[in-house]
Amino acid sequence: MSLAWPRSAILRAVMSPRDGDFLCGGWVWDPVLRELSHYRRARKGWEEKPEAAERLRPVRSITWRRWSQAPMQTATGQPMPSRLSRIVIAYEGGGDLTINENDRECAEKLARAVAGTYGLAVVEEGAPGGRRPGTVPARDEMGRLVYRSGRTEVVLDEAAGEIVETRSKRPFGKSRRRTRTTEVRRLELTYEVRGPLEEFTVWALVGPEEERLPLAGYEGYEGWADPQEWRDFARELGRRLGVEVRA
């Protein structure tokens, strides 16, 4: 956890808080005074004075950012966490309060507690620099959409009206199955986070049992891909196939 308090931050002396006063991770939120404080651990309990405290002004928005990055080190050689989290509390009159809290469960509690006091919704975003477009797949020279994962390859050939799924077998050989695009009931866009990685996948649900076939996907560090670009991609693909899209 680290703090980036504005110059208006006010440090105050109070009695050492009890465990029940804490929202999580050293954070105390007073919804009456609208004051946010952070305390350090002491040998027994907590320090009497907060490390920092801020009485919030009227708040315009609260944004909770979550993202991941490749493992890095500080200038002193200390490892930096790969999964990061930041709360940005924007004031109506300008300026903001930035809180770097990498304990995501705690960060969510903190963001929602403050937002609830002001009657606001928490805006969830990715990396601070903004999400980057360009992660949706391009078609090959024959206009086909090709998806590869492990030993499986799925090719959507709209001109031929078919989806070809090829699986490599050990130690040799391949199995190949063809499905007509007319058997596609609908498309689904899913999003998952596994450790530091996020994954977008567009699935075709085919046949009466609605078997799922992956048509397109992306995997990379969390918080950098643009979800709207993937929603638009899935909707356009659904339009071309003439089916419903659930994104």
N, C-alpha and C positions, 0 to 999 in steps of 0.2 A: 504494500500500500504506500502511496506517496501523495502529497498534497500540492496544489498550485493555487494558493489563496491570493486574492487581490490585496492591494495595499490597505483596503478598508477593514481587513480582518482585525478583530478585537480579541486580545487575549485577556482572560479574566481568571481570578482566583476563586475557587469554590471548594466546598468540602469534597473529599474523595467520594466518587459515586459508587453505588452498589451495583452488583451484577445485574439486578433487575432493571436498572436504569438504562442499560445498553440495548440498542437495537441489534447490533452485531459488531464484531471486530473492532471494538474500541470506540464505536460511534454512538453518540447520544443525540437524539432529535427531540427538541422541545416544541410541540405544535402550537402551544399557547404563545410563547415568546418568538416562535419561528426562528429558533437558534440551533445551529448545528455545531457540535463540538467533537473533537477527537482526543482520546486519552491514550497514553502509553501504559504498558504493564509495569507494575512495581513488583518487588519481591513478594509482597503479600497484597493481592488485590490490584488497585490502580493508583496512579499518581494523583495527588490532590488537585493539581492544576492541569487543565487541558493543554495538549500540545498546541492546539489552535482552536479558535471558535469564531463563528461568523453569524451575526444576526442578519437574516436574509431580508432584502428589500422585495418589493412586489416582483413576482416571477412571471416571465412571459412563456417560457418553455423549459422542459426537462428532457434531455436526450441521453440515452444510455447506449454507448458504443461498445461493440465487442469485435475483436479481431485477433488473428494469430499471425505469427511471422517466424522466419527461420531462427534457430537458436543463435543468440548473440551474447557478447560479453561487454561489461562496462570497461571504462578506461583502467580500472584497477584489477581487471581480470575476473570479476565476479560474474557468474552466469545470470542472464536476464531471462525472465519467464517468456515462453513462446506464446502463451494465451493471455491476452490483455483485455482490460475492461476500463472504461472511463465514463464518468457522469459529468455532463455539462449543464449547469443551471444558468439559464440566460435571464437577465433582469430586464424589466420593461423599459427602464431608462437608459439601457446600454450597459455593456460589461457583462461578465459572467463569472461563475465560480466553477473551477474544474477540479474534479476529484478522481485520482487514479486509484481505483480499488480493484485489484485483480481477483479477489475472492468473488466470483460471480453471484453466488447465492446471497452474499452480503450486499453486493452492489445493487442487486435487484430490490432487496428489501429497503435499502436506503432510498433509491430513486422513487419507489412507489409510495413510501411513507411521506416524503416531501411533496410529491405530486398530489397525493390525496389531500394534504392540508390546503393546497391551493386550488383544488378541484380541476386538476389537469391530468391528461393522459401522458404516459411515458412514451416518448418517441424512440423506437429502437433502430439503430443504424449500425453500419459496419466501421471500417477503418476511418480514422480522422481525416485522411486526405481525400476521402470520397471513394466510392466504389468505381471500378474501372470496367468499361465496356470491352467487348472483343473476346469474350470467352465462349460464345456459342460457336458450334462447328460450321465450317464451310463445306460445301458439297464438292465431290471429286470431279475430275474432268468429264465424266459421263453424267453429271447432274445427280448422282446418287448420294444419299446420306449414309455414312459408314460409322458404326459404333464398335469399338474394340475394348474388351475388358478381360484380362487373363487369357484363357484359352477359347474365348467366345468372340465371334464377330457377327454383327447383325447389319445387313445392308437393306436399306429401303430404296427400292427402284420404282419410282412412281410411273415412269414411262412404261415399264413392263407390268405394272400393277401387282407387284409382289414384294414380300419381305423374306429375305433369305438369311437363315440363321445357321452358322457353321461352327461346329465345336471340334477342337483338336482332341484326339484320343491318344492315350499313352499305350505303348511307346510310339506307335505309328498310326497313321490314318486320320480320317475326319468323318464326321457325320454332318449331313446337310439336310435342312428341312425348309420347305417353301410354304409361305402363307399368303393368300390373296389379300390385297389391301381392302377388298370389299368385306372381309371378315373382321375388320377393325371396328369395335363398338364405340370406343372413345379413346382419348389420350389423357394422361395424367402427368402433371409436373410435380415431382417430389423434391424436398430439400432436407438434407441430413447433415449433422455435424458430428464427426467422429474424431475425438482428440483435437488436434490443431487444424484438422482439415474439414472443409465443407464440400458437399457433393450435390449437384443438380442433375436430375435424370428425367428425361421425357420417356414415358412408357406408353406402348400401344396395348390396349386390352382387347384380345381377339377371341372370337368364338363364343359359344354359349356359356362356357365356364370362365370367360374373361381372363384367359392366361395372359400374363404380363411379359411383353417383349421390350427390351430397352432399344430406343431409336437414336437417342443422343444423350450425351452426358459431359460433365465437367467435374474435376476434382482439383482443389488447390487450397491454399491457406485461407482460413475463415475470414470473412468480412471484406473481401476484395472484389468478388464478382458482383455484377449488377443484377439483382433479382428481376427488375422490370424488363431487362433485355431478354431474360429467359422466359418470362411470361409472354412477351410479345412473340418470341420465337415459337413457343408452343402453340399459341393461338393461330399464328400464320400457318403452321404445319397442319393443324386441325382443319383450318379453312380449305387447304389444298386437298385434304383427304375427305372433306365433307362430313366430319364427325365433331362431337362435343369435346370440349377441353375443360378439364378440371385443374386449375392452377392455384 
